Amino acid sequence: MIDVTVLGGVREYGRNCFLVTDQATNTRIMLDCGVRNGNPEVYPVITEEIAQSIQAVFISHIHNDHIGALPLLAEKGYQGDVWMSEASLQQLQNIIPKWQGTSLDALRFRSFDKCTRGKSITISDSLSFIWGYSGHMLGSVWYSFYINEQSIFFSGDIALASPLLVTDTPAMLSYDIALIDSGHATQTMPYEKSIHNILSIVKDPSESYQIPITISGKACDLLFLLYQALPDRNFVIDHGLMEHLQSYLQNPDNIRKEKINELAALMHSERVTIYEGKKETGIYLLLDKVAGFHEIKTGVYQDEKSPFYKSHPDNRDLKTLVRTIDAEEYIFFHSVERDFEMIVDQLCSEDYITRVLA
């Protein structure tokens, strides 16, 4: 029987890290290895016994709350493979230098070839997996694991209908256990409604507006959608965001085919420039806050008129997921304690699920 140990991520936002064990075959793997962001960061409960007993680690994407504890894992004695998509491994090269001075050399970062998407990859006699794109950010994936005739689905962070990124549907839809991202499941906010709300705020073309961002799928979505919705406006972005968009075009299999040419046109448009410290009229998507701009907080939901833009499944998405990914038992992660209880109570009362593991 498969046992899932939550090392972080359940009843909290971040620190996503899960240990999967099958005693019958002595198989043990880790799904993501992140920290809870903050100062200081909060690490998952990784002991030497745990680190030294794992056969493989599987990463859904390279956000800090899914990979930030990898140096700790190495320090505790893990010496083995860390699997991720090709696009994630490419982006990881910009992060690894920040981890210098750690025991990271013990880790073997590996990627699965793009041509294996949707196909079974065998790790050992008792372990195989299938992966597909999850639409959350460039390179983000979900996994279907098969351990000794038992099955587990792990969504990582997932977006069901990203404006730019592909979200694959698993070929197999019935599992013993499903670990599913429920990050924004206490709200219902379709992308179209979010953009409508943001447009109602940035309606004055003589003003300067700033949308604080991180390098993420959400930032790329916002730029792409607002650029199309406001053909008479200029956009000023961080150099890092432009580099990230260039990575999109280098990984066309991860991008919706009908959007590739539109994205390329945006990147070559005179209406999109790199921020150089000057304040002019337009819409700014920047990593650091700059004084003097009208700030638009797209990460805070207050009501249905908020400029909130989801980067995780909202309530409607989560219900679609649990109807699509049918499992005997569920684990929901990426939700704080209060939200977690509300989500589980609603899903159970409306007969979407019958059993939650953690």
C-alpha positions in Angstrom: 0.0 0.0 0.0 1.2 3.5 -0.9 1.8 5.9 2.0 2.0 9.7 1.4 3.8 11.7 4.1 3.2 15.5 3.9 6.4 17.3 4.7 4.9 20.7 3.9 2.2 22.3 1.7 -1.0 21.2 3.3 -3.0 23.7 5.3 -0.4 26.3 4.3 0.5 28.4 1.2 3.9 27.1 0.0 6.6 24.7 1.4 5.2 22.0 -1.1 7.0 18.7 -0.3 5.6 15.2 -0.3 7.1 11.8 0.4 5.6 8.7 -1.3 6.5 5.3 0.1 5.7 1.8 -1.0 7.0 -0.6 1.7 6.3 -3.7 -0.3 8.9 -2.8 -3.0 11.0 -0.5 -0.8 10.2 2.4 -3.2 10.4 6.0 -1.9 10.2 9.2 -3.9 9.8 12.9 -3.2 7.4 15.2 -5.0 8.6 18.8 -5.0 11.0 20.1 -2.4 10.0 23.7 -1.6 10.1 26.3 1.1 7.4 28.7 2.5 8.5 32.1 1.2 9.2 34.7 3.8 12.0 36.1 6.0 13.1 33.7 7.2 12.0 30.9 4.8 10.3 27.9 6.4 11.6 24.5 5.3 9.9 21.2 5.0 10.6 18.5 7.7 13.5 16.7 5.9 15.6 14.5 8.1 18.8 12.5 7.2 16.7 9.3 7.3 14.3 10.7 4.8 16.9 12.2 2.5 19.1 9.1 2.4 16.1 6.7 1.8 14.8 8.4 -1.4 15.3 6.8 -4.8 14.3 9.9 -6.9 12.9 13.4 -6.6 10.3 14.8 -9.1 9.9 18.6 -9.5 6.7 20.1 -11.0 8.3 23.5 -11.7 11.0 25.8 -10.5 9.3 28.3 -8.3 10.9 28.6 -4.9 8.0 27.1 -3.0 8.6 23.9 -5.0 12.4 23.8 -5.2 13.9 26.0 -2.5 14.6 23.2 -0.1 16.8 21.2 -2.6 20.0 22.5 -0.9 18.7 21.2 2.4 17.9 17.8 0.9 21.4 17.5 -0.4 22.8 18.7 2.9 20.9 15.9 4.7 22.5 13.3 2.4 20.4 12.8 -0.7 22.6 11.8 -3.6 20.5 11.1 -6.6 18.3 12.2 -9.5 16.1 15.2 -9.5 13.7 15.0 -12.4 12.0 17.9 -14.2 11.0 19.1 -17.7 13.6 20.4 -20.2 12.2 23.9 -19.9 12.4 23.8 -16.1 16.0 22.5 -16.2 16.9 25.4 -18.6 15.5 27.9 -16.1 17.2 26.2 -13.1 20.6 27.2 -14.5 19.8 30.8 -13.5 19.0 29.7 -9.9 21.8 27.2 -9.2 24.5 30.0 -8.8 22.5 31.4 -5.9 22.9 28.0 -4.1 26.7 28.0 -4.2 28.3 27.0 -1.0 25.8 24.2 -0.4 26.0 20.5 -1.0 24.2 20.7 -4.3 26.9 18.8 -6.2 25.4 15.6 -4.8 22.3 16.1 -6.8 22.0 14.9 -10.4 19.6 17.3 -12.2 17.9 15.4 -15.1 15.2 16.2 -17.6 12.8 14.0 -19.5 12.9 14.6 -23.3 10.0 16.5 -24.8 9.2 13.6 -27.1 8.3 11.5 -24.0 5.3 13.8 -23.1 2.3 11.6 -22.5 4.4 8.4 -22.6 5.4 6.0 -19.9 9.0 6.4 -18.5 10.4 3.5 -16.5 12.6 4.3 -13.5 12.8 0.8 -12.0 10.9 -2.5 -12.0 8.4 -1.0 -9.5 8.3 2.7 -10.6 7.2 4.4 -13.8 5.6 7.8 -14.6 3.8 9.8 -17.3 4.0 13.6 -17.5 2.2 16.4 -19.2 2.2 20.2 -19.2 0.2 21.9 -16.4 -0.1 25.4 -17.7 1.0 27.2 -14.5 4.3 28.5 -15.9 6.9 27.6 -18.6 8.0 24.0 -18.0 5.5 23.2 -15.3 4.2 19.6 -15.4 1.8 17.2 -13.7 2.7 13.6 -13.1 1.0 10.2 -13.1 3.0 7.7 -11.1 2.7 4.0 -11.1 4.2 2.2 -8.1 3.7 -1.6 -7.7 0.3 -1.5 -9.6 -0.8 1.5 -7.6 -1.3 5.0 -9.1 -0.8 8.6 -7.9 -1.6 11.8 -9.7 0.3 15.0 -8.7 -0.8 18.2 -10.2 2.0 20.4 -9.1 0.6 23.9 -9.6 -1.9 23.8 -12.5 -3.9 26.2 -14.7 -6.8 24.6 -16.7 -7.0 27.2 -19.4 -3.9 29.4 -19.6 -4.1 32.1 -22.3 -0.6 31.1 -23.5 0.5 27.8 -22.1 -0.6 24.2 -22.9 -2.4 22.2 -20.3 -2.5 18.5 -21.1 -5.2 16.1 -19.9 -3.9 12.8 -18.5 -4.8 9.8 -20.6 -5.6 7.9 -17.3 -8.2 9.5 -15.1 -8.6 7.1 -12.3 -6.1 6.9 -9.4 -5.6 5.5 -5.9 -4.4 8.9 -4.6 -4.5 12.4 -6.2 -2.5 15.4 -4.8 -4.2 18.5 -6.3 -3.3 22.2 -6.1 -6.2 24.2 -4.5 -4.4 27.5 -4.2 -7.3 29.8 -5.1 -10.3 27.5 -4.6 -12.1 29.8 -2.2 -12.7 32.3 -5.0 -14.2 32.0 -8.4 -12.6 34.4 -10.9 -12.4 33.6 -14.6 -9.5 35.1 -16.5 -11.9 37.2 -18.6 -13.4 38.7 -15.4 -9.9 39.5 -14.1 -8.9 41.3 -17.2 -12.2 43.2 -17.3 -11.6 44.4 -13.7 -8.0 45.5 -14.4 -9.1 47.4 -17.6 -11.6 49.3 -15.5 -8.7 50.6 -13.4 -6.2 51.4 -16.1 -8.7 53.4 -18.2 -6.8 56.7 -18.1 -4.2 56.7 -21.0 -2.4 59.7 -19.5 -1.5 57.9 -16.3 1.2 55.4 -15.3 0.2 52.1 -13.7 2.4 49.5 -12.2 1.6 45.8 -11.8 4.1 44.2 -9.5 5.1 40.8 -10.8 7.4 37.8 -10.3 8.9 35.8 -13.2 5.9 33.5 -13.8 3.2 32.4 -16.2 0.9 34.9 -14.6 3.1 37.8 -15.5 3.3 36.6 -19.1 -0.5 36.1 -19.2 -1.1 39.7 -17.9 1.2 41.3 -20.4 -0.2 39.3 -23.3 -3.8 39.9 -22.5 -3.5 43.6 -21.6 -1.4 44.2 -24.7 -4.1 42.8 -26.9 -6.9 44.6 -25.0 -5.2 48.0 -25.1 -3.9 48.5 -28.6 -3.2 52.2 -28.0 -1.1 51.8 -24.8 2.6 51.3 -24.1 4.0 48.6 -21.8 7.3 48.8 -19.9 8.6 45.5 -18.5 11.6 44.2 -16.6 14.5 42.8 -18.6 14.0 39.5 -16.8 10.5 39.2 -18.0 11.6 39.8 -21.6 14.2 37.1 -21.3 11.5 34.8 -19.9 9.3 35.5 -22.9 12.1 34.6 -25.2 12.3 31.3 -23.4 8.7 30.8 -24.3 9.5 31.0 -28.0 12.4 28.6 -27.5 9.9 26.0 -26.2 7.1 26.1 -28.7 5.8 22.7 -27.6 4.8 24.3 -24.3 2.9 27.2 -26.0 -0.5 27.1 -27.5 0.2 26.9 -31.3 -2.4 29.6 -32.2 -0.7 32.1 -29.8 3.0 31.7 -30.9 2.9 34.3 -33.7 1.0 36.8 -31.6 3.5 36.5 -28.7 6.4 37.0 -31.1 4.7 40.1 -32.5 4.3 41.5 -29.0 8.0 41.0 -28.2 9.0 42.9 -31.3 6.5 45.7 -30.9 7.6 49.2 -30.3 4.8 49.4 -27.7 6.8 47.0 -25.4 10.1 48.4 -24.0 12.5 47.5 -21.2 12.4 49.6 -18.0 15.4 51.9 -17.6 14.3 54.0 -14.6 12.2 56.6 -16.5 8.6 57.2 -15.8 6.4 57.8 -18.7 2.7 57.1 -19.4 1.9 53.4 -19.8 1.5 50.2 -17.9 4.6 48.8 -16.1 5.1 45.2 -15.2 8.1 45.3 -12.8 9.7 43.0 -10.2 10.4 45.9 -7.8 7.9 48.5 -6.7 8.6 52.1 -7.9 7.2 55.2 -6.2 4.9 57.4 -8.1 2.8 54.8 -10.0 -0.8 53.7 -9.5 -0.2 50.2 -8.2 -2.5 47.3 -9.2 -2.4 44.4 -6.9 -3.4 41.3 -8.9 -2.6 38.9 -6.1 -5.2 40.0 -3.7 -8.9 39.0 -3.9 -11.3 41.3 -2.0 -14.5 40.9 -4.0 -15.7 40.1 -7.5 -14.5 43.5 -8.7 -10.9 43.0 -7.6 -8.1 43.1 -10.1 -7.2 39.6 -8.9 -5.7 37.2 -11.4 -5.5 33.6 -10.4 -2.4 31.5 -10.8 -3.9 28.4 -9.2 -7.3 26.6 -9.6 -10.2 28.7 -8.4 -13.4 27.1 -7.0 -14.8 26.2 -10.4 -11.5 24.8 -11.6 -11.0 22.6 -8.6 -14.4 21.1 -9.0 -13.6 20.4 -12.7 -10.3 18.8 -11.6 -11.9 16.4 -9.0 -14.5 15.4 -11.6 -11.7 14.8 -14.1 -9.1 13.2 -11.8 -11.2 10.6 -10.1 -9.3 9.2 -7.0 -10.1 7.0 -4.1 -8.4 9.6 -1.8 -7.3 13.2 -2.2 -4.7 15.5 -0.8 -5.2 19.2 -1.4 -2.3 21.6 -1.0 -1.4 25.3 -1.4 -4.3 26.5 0.8 -4.0 28.0 4.3 -5.8 26.3 7.2 -9.0 28.3 7.0 -9.3 28.0 3.2 -8.4 24.3 3.3 -11.3 23.6 5.7 -13.8 25.5 3.6 -12.7 23.8 0.4 -12.9 20.3 1.8 -16.2 20.9 3.6 -17.8 22.2 0.3 -16.4 19.4 -1.8 -17.7 16.8 0.6 -21.1 18.4 1.1 -21.7 18.6 -2.6 -20.5 15.0 -3.1 -17.5 15.8 -5.2 -15.2 13.8 -3.0 -15.6 11.2 -0.2 -12.2 11.0 1.4 -9.4 13.4 2.1 -6.0 11.9 3.3 -4.5 15.1 4.8 
